[in-house]
Amino acid sequence: ETDSSRAPETGGMATELFNKQQTIQLRHRHIGPSCKVFFSKDPLKIIRAQGQYMYDENDTKFLDCINNVAHVGHSHPDVVQAAVRQMELLNTNSRFLHDNLVQYAKQLTATLSPKLSVCYFVNSGSEANDLALRLARQYTGHQDIITLDHAYHGHLTSLIDISPYKFRELPSGGQKEFVHVAPSPDIYRGRYREDHPDPASAYAGEVNLLIQEAQKKGRKVAMMLVSRRESKS
């Protein structure tokens, strides 16, 4: 199903295996429908990226304001070269000793408070949030979670349960009894806006009310999970 009508791209352009319509058809056939694309009526086909820009199959340049993966820009040469060097040497798990693991932990914790001196390295945001959930529950002995409205914390079952952005779409009823949803501290469209004399205290008060209501029901909160940025419906 390769589109042979398109000549191979050169000059920094990635080569397309299929034209856009074929890519859409193959995605519908082989990728689960719950894995949604942006701009579903006319999805972007991104074939390469550099720095802060992404490029489609026509070499149209888009300023990337949405990716949460490329922290130093796409295809950063230092990152690419470091990854290549390491994969040429070794790619295995952390159950073996290796200097890079402890060196990175040492350098990272040097930038933090002395109390934050232990690292758990993970492979995704979902894994990190699930681990945070487990640590909080293990440490406190409590089960309940406070989350913000519209929040999305990951695709694991444990995280769908505490992500209003996702659990409200479920046919099974959505919110579990151990989940407490606080209003998003949005001073533009939220409950308390920029004309409020003290919106920060007002939003904090909403969280305090949730804690009190949980305690009245004999429940105790293990943690509050807050995203730096939220998914908006």
VEXBASE-106658 format. One record per residue (C-alpha): x, y, z; residue number from 1; residue in three letters. Coordinates in pm, 1 decimal, always signed. Layout:
REM VEXBASE-106658
PT         u         v         w  resi  resn
PT         X         Y         Z   NUM   ala
...
//
This chain:
REM VEXBASE-106658
PT         u         v         w  resi  resn
PT      +0.0      +0.0      +0.0     1   glu
PT    +298.3    +226.8     -43.0     2   thr
PT    +218.2    +540.1    -239.3     3   asp
PT    +464.2    +503.0    -526.0     4   ser
PT    +336.1    +818.4    -695.0     5   ser
PT    +530.0   +1034.3    -449.5     6   arg
PT    +902.1   +1072.6    -506.2     7   ala
PT   +1129.4   +1026.7    -203.4     8   pro
PT   +1178.1   +1348.3      -8.9     9   glu
PT   +1524.1   +1497.7     +30.1    10   thr
PT   +1689.3   +1797.9    +188.6    11   gly
PT   +1586.7   +1723.9    +548.9    12   gly
PT   +1233.6   +1614.3    +462.0    13   met
PT   +1120.3   +1276.7    +596.0    14   ala
PT   +1000.1   +1021.5    +342.3    15   thr
PT    +631.2    +932.0    +341.3    16   glu
PT    +532.2    +567.6    +313.9    17   leu
PT    +168.3    +652.2    +241.8    18   phe
PT     -24.3    +956.8    +131.6    19   asn
PT    -242.6   +1126.3    +391.8    20   lys
PT    -565.2    +950.8    +294.2    21   gln
PT    -396.3    +611.0    +305.4    22   gln
PT    -253.9    +693.4    +647.8    23   thr
PT    -602.7    +784.1    +771.0    24   ile
PT    -749.3    +462.6    +629.9    25   gln
PT    -476.9    +248.3    +785.1    26   leu
PT    -518.2    +422.4   +1120.0    27   arg
PT    -892.9    +351.7   +1116.3    28   his
PT    -822.0     -12.1   +1032.6    29   arg
PT    -540.5     -88.1   +1273.2    30   his
PT    -543.9    +167.2   +1558.4    31   ile
PT    -807.2    +158.6   +1831.0    32   gly
PT   -1071.0    +434.9   +1801.1    33   pro
PT   -1011.0    +549.9   +2159.0    34   ser
PT    -665.7    +671.7   +2045.0    35   cys
PT    -792.8   +1001.5   +1911.2    36   lys
PT    -617.7   +1245.5   +1682.5    37   val
PT    -613.1   +1622.3   +1702.7    38   phe
PT    -838.1   +1805.2   +1455.5    39   phe
PT   -1033.9   +1491.0   +1366.5    40   ser
PT   -1217.4   +1648.1   +1070.0    41   lys
PT    -887.8   +1719.4    +898.5    42   asp
PT    -606.0   +1573.1   +1109.4    43   pro
PT    -252.0   +1696.2   +1071.4    44   leu
PT      +0.1   +1454.0    +930.0    45   lys
PT    +326.8   +1549.9   +1097.5    46   ile
PT    +632.9   +1387.9    +945.4    47   ile
PT    +920.9   +1573.5   +1109.8    48   arg
PT   +1001.9   +1838.7   +1367.6    49   ala
PT   +1291.7   +2064.1   +1454.2    50   gln
PT   +1324.8   +2293.5   +1752.4    51   gly
PT    +987.6   +2453.1   +1826.7    52   gln
PT    +836.8   +2370.3   +1487.2    53   tyr
PT    +657.0   +2070.6   +1336.7    54   met
PT    +615.0   +2008.1    +965.1    55   tyr
PT    +342.6   +1828.7    +770.6    56   asp
PT    +375.2   +1628.6    +449.6    57   glu
PT    +364.5   +1950.0    +245.5    58   asn
PT    +643.9   +2106.4    +453.0    59   asp
PT    +397.1   +2347.6    +614.0    60   thr
PT    +551.3   +2474.1    +937.4    61   lys
PT    +351.5   +2478.6   +1262.6    62   phe
PT    +456.9   +2633.4   +1591.6    63   leu
PT    +429.5   +2353.1   +1846.7    64   asp
PT    +243.8   +2475.9   +2154.9    65   cys
PT     +96.4   +2139.9   +2255.0    66   ile
PT    +363.6   +1870.3   +2287.5    67   asn
PT    +465.5   +1788.1   +2643.3    68   asn
PT    +750.1   +1555.7   +2550.1    69   val
PT   +1020.7   +1760.0   +2377.3    70   ala
PT   +1137.0   +1977.5   +2664.8    71   his
PT   +1435.5   +2125.8   +2479.3    72   val
PT   +1276.1   +2132.0   +2137.3    73   gly
PT   +1233.1   +1860.7   +1879.2    74   his
PT   +1535.1   +1675.0   +1740.7    75   ser
PT   +1782.4   +1858.7   +1959.2    76   his
PT   +2124.7   +1746.0   +1833.5    77   pro
PT   +2273.1   +1703.7   +2182.6    78   asp
PT   +1982.7   +1480.0   +2287.2    79   val
PT   +1994.0   +1278.9   +1964.7    80   val
PT   +2368.9   +1223.1   +1987.1    81   gln
PT   +2355.3   +1127.5   +2354.5    82   ala
PT   +2076.3    +877.5   +2285.0    83   ala
PT   +2265.8    +724.1   +1994.2    84   val
PT   +2584.9    +691.9   +2197.8    85   arg
PT   +2404.1    +520.2   +2483.3    86   gln
PT   +2203.0    +283.2   +2262.2    87   met
PT   +2522.6    +183.4   +2081.9    88   glu
PT   +2672.1     +94.9   +2419.3    89   leu
PT   +2392.9     -40.7   +2639.1    90   leu
PT   +2014.0     -36.7   +2674.0    91   asn
PT   +1890.2    -242.9   +2967.3    92   thr
PT   +1700.2    -211.0   +3294.2    93   asn
PT   +1799.3     -59.8   +3626.5    94   ser
PT   +1839.1    -391.8   +3807.5    95   arg
PT   +2201.9    -387.1   +3699.2    96   phe
PT   +2453.1    -139.6   +3837.2    97   leu
PT   +2549.1    +142.0   +3602.5    98   his
PT   +2722.7    +473.0   +3672.3    99   asp
PT   +2486.6    +681.0   +3456.5   100   asn
PT   +2188.1    +595.6   +3674.2   101   leu
PT   +2340.8    +714.2   +4000.0   102   val
PT   +2521.7   +1004.8   +3834.6   103   gln
PT   +2192.5   +1138.4   +3698.9   104   tyr
PT   +2020.5   +1089.8   +4035.2   105   ala
PT   +2303.8   +1275.2   +4208.2   106   lys
PT   +2292.5   +1566.1   +3963.3   107   gln
PT   +1912.9   +1586.8   +3973.9   108   leu
PT   +1877.6   +1579.3   +4351.8   109   thr
PT   +2148.7   +1846.0   +4383.6   110   ala
PT   +1896.5   +2091.3   +4238.4   111   thr
PT   +1627.8   +2001.5   +4494.5   112   leu
PT   +1563.1   +2038.8   +4864.2   113   ser
PT   +1785.3   +1811.2   +5077.7   114   pro
PT   +1473.7   +1620.8   +5183.1   115   lys
PT   +1414.4   +1521.9   +4819.8   116   leu
PT   +1710.3   +1289.3   +4781.9   117   ser
PT   +1563.8    +962.0   +4649.5   118   val
PT   +1468.6    +900.7   +4285.8   119   cys
PT   +1238.4    +658.8   +4108.3   120   tyr
PT   +1299.2    +680.5   +3734.6   121   phe
PT   +1002.0    +593.1   +3517.3   122   val
PT    +916.3    +585.0   +3148.0   123   asn
PT    +598.0    +791.2   +3124.8   124   ser
PT    +375.6   +1039.3   +3300.0   125   gly
PT    +121.3    +764.2   +3360.3   126   ser
PT    +380.7    +550.0   +3535.1   127   glu
PT    +497.3    +846.3   +3743.0   128   ala
PT    +144.8    +937.6   +3856.2   129   asn
PT     +55.4    +577.5   +3934.8   130   asp
PT    +370.0    +550.0   +4145.5   131   leu
PT    +285.4    +875.3   +4326.0   132   ala
PT     -60.0    +735.2   +4400.1   133   leu
PT     +84.5    +413.6   +4539.8   134   arg
PT    +344.2    +595.4   +4750.6   135   leu
PT     +87.4    +832.4   +4900.0   136   ala
PT    -151.7    +553.1   +4987.6   137   arg
PT    +124.3    +337.6   +5132.8   138   gln
PT    +262.9    +622.6   +5343.2   139   tyr
PT     -66.9    +762.7   +5473.7   140   thr
PT    -272.1    +445.8   +5490.6   141   gly
PT    -555.8    +643.1   +5328.7   142   his
PT    -726.6    +590.5   +4994.7   143   gln
PT    -903.2    +911.5   +4891.4   144   asp
PT    -773.8   +1148.5   +4626.7   145   ile
PT    -846.6   +1513.5   +4552.8   146   ile
PT    -816.6   +1607.1   +4188.6   147   thr
PT    -903.6   +1913.0   +3983.7   148   leu
PT   -1194.7   +1938.5   +3746.9   149   asp
PT   -1097.1   +1867.5   +3382.6   150   his
PT    -775.3   +1697.2   +3496.4   151   ala
PT    -617.5   +1411.8   +3301.2   152   tyr
PT    -347.9   +1215.7   +3486.1   153   his
PT    -281.9    +921.8   +3253.0   154   gly
PT    -427.8    +619.7   +3077.6   155   his
PT    -382.5    +351.2   +3345.9   156   leu
PT    -699.8    +229.1   +3515.7   157   thr
PT    -584.7    +379.8   +3846.9   158   ser
PT    -545.0    +718.5   +3677.2   159   leu
PT    -860.4    +714.1   +3466.7   160   ile
PT   -1039.9    +673.7   +3800.4   161   asp
PT    -902.5   +1009.1   +3919.8   162   ile
PT    -918.7   +1197.8   +3588.0   163   ser
PT   -1250.2   +1384.9   +3545.1   164   pro
PT   -1160.4   +1456.5   +3183.1   165   tyr
PT   -1181.7   +1079.8   +3123.8   166   lys
PT   -1408.2    +919.2   +3383.1   167   phe
PT   -1700.2   +1146.3   +3296.4   168   arg
PT   -1703.9    +987.8   +2950.6   169   glu
PT   -1737.4    +635.3   +3090.2   170   leu
PT   -2077.4    +462.4   +3071.8   171   pro
PT   -2021.7    +293.5   +3409.6   172   ser
PT   -2110.9    +598.4   +3616.4   173   gly
PT   -1777.1    +770.5   +3630.4   174   gly
PT   -1668.9    +916.1   +3964.0   175   gln
PT   -1565.9    +670.7   +4235.0   176   lys
PT   -1647.1    +738.1   +4600.2   177   glu
PT   -1280.0    +787.6   +4689.6   178   phe
PT   -1239.9   +1068.5   +4434.2   179   val
PT   -1312.3   +1430.0   +4525.9   180   his
PT   -1313.6   +1691.4   +4250.1   181   val
PT   -1211.2   +2048.2   +4326.0   182   ala
PT   -1287.8   +2332.8   +4086.8   183   pro
PT   -1006.8   +2425.1   +3854.6   184   ser
PT    -832.0   +2747.2   +3970.1   185   pro
PT    -914.1   +2925.3   +3647.6   186   asp
PT    -945.4   +3301.3   +3693.7   187   ile
PT   -1054.1   +3344.8   +3332.8   188   tyr
PT   -1351.6   +3106.1   +3308.4   189   arg
PT   -1360.7   +2945.6   +3653.2   190   gly
PT   -1578.7   +2983.4   +3958.8   191   arg
PT   -1362.7   +3262.1   +4101.6   192   tyr
PT   -1227.1   +3498.7   +3839.6   193   arg
PT    -978.2   +3781.8   +3824.8   194   glu
PT   -1231.8   +4030.5   +3963.1   195   asp
PT   -1247.8   +3827.8   +4287.4   196   his
PT   -1056.9   +3997.9   +4574.6   197   pro
PT    -866.8   +3677.0   +4663.2   198   asp
PT    -925.6   +3394.2   +4414.1   199   pro
PT    -634.1   +3184.6   +4547.3   200   ala
PT    -783.5   +3164.9   +4895.3   201   ser
PT   -1127.1   +3101.5   +4748.9   202   ala
PT   -1007.5   +2802.6   +4548.0   203   tyr
PT    -806.6   +2674.9   +4847.9   204   ala
PT   -1125.5   +2703.5   +5052.4   205   gly
PT   -1302.1   +2472.4   +4806.4   206   glu
PT   -1034.6   +2209.7   +4867.2   207   val
PT   -1071.1   +2249.8   +5243.1   208   asn
PT   -1446.4   +2192.7   +5211.0   209   leu
PT   -1383.7   +1869.2   +5020.5   210   leu
PT   -1153.4   +1747.9   +5297.0   211   ile
PT   -1410.8   +1831.1   +5563.7   212   gln
PT   -1690.0   +1657.9   +5370.5   213   glu
PT   -1474.6   +1348.1   +5325.9   214   ala
PT   -1394.1   +1338.9   +5697.1   215   gln
PT   -1764.3   +1364.5   +5785.3   216   lys
PT   -1814.5   +1042.8   +5587.1   217   lys
PT   -1531.1    +871.1   +5773.5   218   gly
PT   -1291.7    +901.8   +5480.0   219   arg
PT    -936.0   +1035.1   +5478.5   220   lys
PT    -742.5   +1192.8   +5193.7   221   val
PT    -412.3   +1038.4   +5086.7   222   ala
PT    -306.5   +1306.5   +4839.5   223   met
PT    -407.5   +1586.6   +4608.2   224   met
PT    -283.4   +1545.6   +4253.7   225   leu
PT    -249.4   +1867.1   +4054.3   226   val
PT    -141.7   +1898.4   +3694.0   227   ser
PT     +77.1   +2187.0   +3586.2   228   arg
PT    -145.5   +2210.1   +3281.9   229   arg
PT    -491.4   +2066.1   +3243.9   230   glu
PT    -678.8   +1899.0   +2962.8   231   ser
PT    -979.8   +2109.2   +2869.7   232   lys
PT   -1292.9   +1962.8   +2719.9   233   ser
//
